[in-house]
Structure formats: structure tokens, C-alpha cells
Amino acid sequence: MSLLELRSVSKTFSDGFKIDDISFSIEEKGIYGFFAKGKAGKTMLATILCGACDVDSGEILYKDKAMHSSKKQTAKIKKKIGYVPDACIFPCDLTVSELLDFTGKAKGVDPDKRARQIKEALSLTGLSENDGVLIGNLSTSEKKRVAYANALIGNPDVIIIDEPLAVIDSAQRDEIKKLIEMLGKMKVVLLFSKSSSELE
């Protein structure tokens, strides 16, 4: 059984950009890198994989279940995906913990488990002391780490990371690399980057 599979996926976006006939299969947990120069569609592919938009043709399967077979199935699968976007845009008037709690509620995580997951996510991303800070008062690097913490809520099977080290402070880069390495031992981790050296 494939953990993740794309079968001839194509999508044309409103600006005319097209992702055409992409297929691949991932059979086991680990870290997988996707390299694309410039505006080659890496972010668009990441967006498709996390279920944020439909495809024009083809299929996306998680554990042999078609993502877009029904709205219910799409919602169910999306709950098992964590997404770290390249650009991290969050509500500025929420604290870090409030954002993570909102995500946990949206994914249907029960309150006790949600509290434990939030505490663990903050610890893993070095944000424990920022839990009560408004997101609007955080640095760009801290917001990126909030995106990592947010992606961990719900204990997803697949984590999609667009530009994994972009805007991360140099002091935090080794910690984020260790986090990605740890996650790759337990989950499918997909890294998208325009930097081949960063992926290496």
C-alpha cells in the first residue's frame, strides 16, 4: 500500500500556470525533497497535496484512499496532513497558543490531547516562551516556527514543508533540521525548495 500516490495529476490555475501529468508514489515513511527552480510550480504542487484545491484530472491517494472522492473524504484526509507554507500569514490578533488551539479544534482533537500536543509542538519548535505572545508581535523567523508548530497539531501522517529553512534565524536552523530529521523517522515529510543545496 502506498502512503502517498499521485496518478497523472494536472491542474490549470487562474493565472494560466499549469501543472501537467505528475505521477509519483511514496511507499514508506521518510524525508523526500522536491527541487524546482524559480516559478516552476513547487508551491502550487504543495498546495494541491495538502488538499487546498481540487485537481482538473488525475487522482491523489493517501493510503489508497482517493482524496477527492467526496467532500467528507477530502476533509478526513486533510486532517492527517500538516502544512508549513513558504509565506506564513496568520491572524495578528491571536496568540501563538490560540492559533494552535484553533487548528486543533478544526482537526477534531479532543481538549486534553490538544493541550498536550500544543505544549509539545511549542517545545519542539523552540516557542515555549512565546505561547502567550500575539502573532503580530513575532519576528518573521518566529512566525515560520509557528507554522511548524501549527503543522504538528493533530499528529499528521504527512507533513508538507515549503522552503523549510526560509527566513529561519541562523541560530534556529540546526534545531529545525533536527526536527525535520526526527519527523522523517515517523512520518512522510515532503520538502519543497528552490535551493538544491538546502535540500541536500
Disulfide bonds with the S-S distance in Angstrom:
none
